[in-house]
Structures are given as C-alpha cells and as structure tokens.
C-alpha cells in the first residue's frame, strides 16, 4: 500500500511540474499585408518567444484560426514560434481577431470535435488578440517612389532654367 501511495504522489508531483514548466509568451510581433494591388490574398504572421525550464521540451503548439487548426513553425533553437496564414481579401475580417493556441492534447480534442461536428470545449494555452486594419486598394505608388519622381522633376526644371539663363 505504501508503494502505491508513494508512486501516486511522485506522479502527481511530476504532472504539476510539467504543467508549470513553460511560460505564456508576453510579447508578440505581428504583420499583415495591406496592399490589394500587389497581392491576391491578405497575409497574416504572428511571432512569439516561449521559455521553458531546462529539463522540459517545448510543447507542440497549434493555433485555431477561422475554424482551422494551423501548426506553428519553430526556430532551430526551439524557443521562437511563428504562425502564418493567408485569406482572400474579401474573406479577411477587419478588426480584432482572437487566436487561441493549444497544446497537442487539446489539439487532438479539437480535431475530434470538428470531425464529429461537436462543440469545441478545449482550453487554450494562451490567447492573442490580433488587430487587422484591412487592405488599401488606392496605394498605387510607394511614398518613396513618389518622392524620387518629384525630386527628378524639380531637378529637371532647375536644370532647364539654368540652361536658359546661361544662353
């Protein structure tokens, strides 16, 4: 009887230790495309860094976005993660989107719920609010290109005026 209680206590300690081993990311870098003329789809990217204890491995993390489970890319060092996806411009929702991130166990529960058309009851590891401002169709020229064109025009006018004065 003593062996079983000791084994259960050690197992419980191990489970508690594994649950708190990785920290929730606090800083996120986000990017989204904003030009309709140069791309046929809106591109979204979320990057973050997660830290875990030295004895723990990083969990396999997936994101649930727009009714789809998406895998995350992990850096070679292992602590930086990136999520990217694309949508046609007409389907991209302008405003705040909530992105939930799940570990492998919860991801499997979501897959099962989607397969059997059940309600998703999985608890996310963490959540990110992503702000998408929409794409602009009117941006024909980059401001830097327009500045170069105006500068060349001013130079040409000044050169012609100087040539006429020297004649």
N, C-alpha and C positions, 0 to 999 in steps of 0.2 A: 504494500500500500504506500509506503514511504517513497519508493522509487517512482511510482506514477505521479504522485503529487510534486515531486522534485522535477520530473520531466515536464509536467504541465506548466510549472512556474517558469522554468527556463524557456519553454516555447513561448509563453506569454511575454516574457521579457524580450525575446528576440523579435516578436511581432511588433511590440511597442517601439523598439529600437529602429526597425525598418520603416515604420510609418513616419517617424520624425526625422529621417536621415537626410532628405533633400528639402531645400528651402524653396518657397514660392518666389519666382522672379519678381523683382520690384521695378526694373526699368525695361521698357520695350522700345524698340525702334520700328517705325512703320513707314511704308511707302505705298503710294498708289499712283497709277498713271492718271494724267489729267488732260490729255490731248486726244480728241476724237479723230483728227485728221491723220495722225501718224500711226494709229493702231486700230485694229478692228475689235479689240477687247480691252476691258479695264483690267489692269494687273494690280494685285494686292500682295504685299510682303510684310510679315511680322517677324522680327528677330528679338531674341532674348537670351539671357545667360542664366543658367541654373547651377547652384552649387550643392554638392552632396558631401557627406563625410567621406574620408579617405577609404574607409572599409566598404562603402556602398557603391554599387554600379548605378549609372543613370538609368531611370526607367524609360521604357519605350513610350513615347508620348504621341498622342494623336489629337487632332482638333476636329470639332464638329462645327461646320460652317455651311449654312444654307441647305441643311438637310443631308449633307455629305460628310463622311468621315475622311479626313485627309491625314496622311502621315507627315511627320516633320523630318526635315533633313538635320543631321547633327554634324558638327565640325569634327575634324580629325582629333583634336584634343578632347572632345567629348562634352564640353560644358556649354557650348553655344548651339542654339537651335534656331531653325528658320522654317517658317510656314509660308507657302506661296500658292496662290490660286488665281484663276482668271475667269471673267464672266463677260458675256457680250454687254456692250454699253447700255443697252435697253434693259437688261436684267439687273444691273448693278444698282443697289439701293443707296440713295443719297441719305446721309445722316449717320447715326450711331448704330453700329452692328455689334452684337455681343458674340464673342468667340469663346467657346468652352474648350478646355484642354483636359484630356483624360489619360489615365494610365492604361496598361494593357488589359487589366481585369475589367475595368469599366468600359473599355472599347469593345470587348467581346460581348458585354451585356447590351450595348447599343446595337451592335450588329445583329444580335438575336432579336431585339425588339423591332428593328427595321425589317428583318426577314419575315417575322410573323405579324407585322403591322400592329404592334403593341405600343403602349405609351412608354416613352423613354424615362426611366427613373434613375439613371446613373448620376452619381455625384461627381462633379468636375474637380480636378486637382486645383485649378485656378481658372479665372475668367479674365478676359481682356475686352475692354470697350474700344472699338476701332471706329474712328471718325473718317468718313469718306465724304469729300466735298463735291464730288461729281466731276465730270469731264467737260471741257470747254471747246465748243466747235469753232469759235471765232479766232483762235490764235494762229493766224496764217504764218506769221514770221516771228522768230525769236527776237526779243528786245535787243540783243547784242547784234544781230544781223541788221536790224533797222538802224542802229546807231552807226554801224560801218557805212551803210548806204548814205546816210545823211552826211557823215564826215567826208566821204568821197565827193558828194555833190558840192559841199562848201569849199573843198579844196579846188575843184574844177572851176567853180565860179570865181574864186580868188585868183587862180592862175590866168584865166581869160582876162580878168580886169587888169592884172599886172601887165599882160602882153599888150593890151590896147594902150596902156599908159606909156609903155616904152616905145611905141611906134612913132 
